[in-house]
């Protein structure tokens, strides 16, 4: 079994994810091999919100092709996986409180 810190890597903070917090939804960058059930269990243990998670949505995000890395080649940012965790009304995740 993977460690919780290997499953949930970091919070994903953008304008859209900040607006989603009003609907009790929180975005995270997660391990690409992690399942929804693993993400749910890791979030419950890391943030001490047992039984408060309603739903977990995941999506694979493809890395962008960026400009030239050297004279002839283009580079690519890595692919990653995003998880949107919906929690019960009134539940807060402390990582996002200072933002």
Residue, then its C-alpha position, 0 to 999 in steps of 0.5 A: x500500500x502506498x503512503x498517503x503522501x505519495x498519493x496526494x502530492x500537493x494542492x492545485x491552486x488556480x482561480x477555478x479551484x478557488x471558486x470551486x471551494x465555495x461549493x465545498x470542492x477541493x483540487x489536488x495533484x495526485x499520483x497518476x496510478x492512484x484510484x479514487x478509493x485510494x485518494x479518498x482514504x488518503x485525504x480522510x487520513x491526512x486531513x482528519x475528515x473521516x466520513x466527510x468526503x462525498x465524492x472524488x472526481x479524477x482526470x488525466x491532464x496532458x502536459x503542454x508542448x512548450x517552445x524550444x528547449x534547444x535549437x531544434x527540439x521542442x519540450x513537453x511538460x509532464x502529464x499529471x492527474x488532478x482530483x476534485x474532492x467534494x466534502x460535506x457542507x461545513x467541513x474545511x480542509x486546513x491546507x486551503x485556509x490560509x489562501 
